[in-house]
Amino acid sequence: MKVGATVDRLRREGIAVLDFGAGEPDFGTPKAIGDAGHAAIDSDFTKYTPVGGTADLKRAICARYNADYGVSYAENEVIACAGGKQALFNTALALFGAGDEVITHLPGWPSLWEQVKLAEATPVFVRTSAEEGFALRAQPFIDTMTSRTRGIILNSPCNPTGALISEGELTLLAKEAAKRGIWLVVDLCYEKLIYDTPPHNLPRVLDAHCRDLAVICGSASKAYAMTGWRCGWTLGPAAVVAAENAIQSHATSNVSSITQKAVIAALTGPQAPVEAMLAEYRQRRDRLHAWLTAGGVLRCRKPDGAFYMFVDVRGALDEGTGLASSNDFAQALLEEERVAVTPGEAFDAPGFIRISYATSLDVLEEGSRRLAEFSARHATKSSAGL
Ligand SMILES: Cc1ncc(COP(=O)(O)O)c(C=O)c1O
């Protein structure tokens, strides 16, 4: 918030800022998808629909997961929501309540645990480590389970780290969850943005080991560059979906009818635009990684998915230099170099910054140059004890 306010102030003063804070694709929504939205307006498809989305949309979501993962969901096992965020919130409200513990992971996306709190349950955290590339492993979750554990929420690929849970680790966790009757909620909002194709058929793993306790939350936002259209979904047991439908019916009702038509086009049309965006993100990831790590002060691994580089800036921090934290780092970077990044504190990961590469290569190159200079300057100061 603080970095955002400074960006606003600088821009109002007419100062150009390179912004790596964006949590959304820089691409426009692919044309065929936008055209379907226009057609919905032109044909006056502008009225209420069923709360959980039209039958066509539900079928399109189920067909996509069937084609991508080989899993079968029926119409009463899916609900369309206003973004993955509402899908996750509905899920938290439907499944969790006072006295329940829900385990999730740090560094992580804050809404996941804030939603648990809004459901009056208690979030409990497993911390992943930079040394292991922030990979999600089953054992720490299993070790954290108590008799009060009601659910586990996983985000893979993870915002902000870009790390995944492997099929093998999820299998271990799913088996344990099934044994103990614990809900397993998986946030797959970045599922289409995975590089280097490691096997990541999480829906299939859940289907095989804990289908009755598995809830998948997905989204059109990142995959199809549709963040402003607001459409996500939950796939899960019919009773959970019915509960979410009841909640949504008193909260927001249906996703915009126009959006629904556009998302049907996204899910059922050619997936080439997704491939093209992924290829571009991959190139940016590889170049950005090389630029950032060249100076030796900043450390980061190439993320497996999503579009964030999670960079260890501890080499440039020192109480004595005024840059005592990654918050200070981000603030000074903005003031001195006009580069905006998200400090790790936002994800409960002090010592790191998140750089979104949902922006052009030119901007990334210039931003990396400024970041490298800034870090080298501060690293020199801190090693000199100034
Ligand atoms: C990890 C994660 N999950 C879910 C979402 C929800 O996105 P949306 O509501 O646009 O689908 C986001 C958005 O940034 C996210 O980062």
The ligand as a Gaussian input file, in Angstrom:
#p B3LYP/6-31G(d) Opt

LIG

0 1
 C       -2.880000     -16.826000      -5.656000
 C       -4.077000     -16.152000      -6.200000
 N       -5.257000     -16.777000      -6.137000
 C       -6.377000     -16.204000      -6.589000
 C       -6.360000     -14.966000      -7.181000
 C       -7.665000     -14.415000      -7.624000
 O       -7.705000     -13.841000      -8.861000
 P       -9.101000     -13.530000      -9.540000
 O      -10.080000     -13.211000      -8.465000
 O       -8.851000     -12.387000     -10.447000
 O       -9.491000     -14.772000     -10.282000
 C       -5.150000     -14.268000      -7.263000
 C       -5.081000     -12.916000      -7.826000
 O       -4.106000     -12.226000      -7.778000
 C       -3.982000     -14.881000      -6.771000
 O       -2.788000     -14.282000      -6.849000

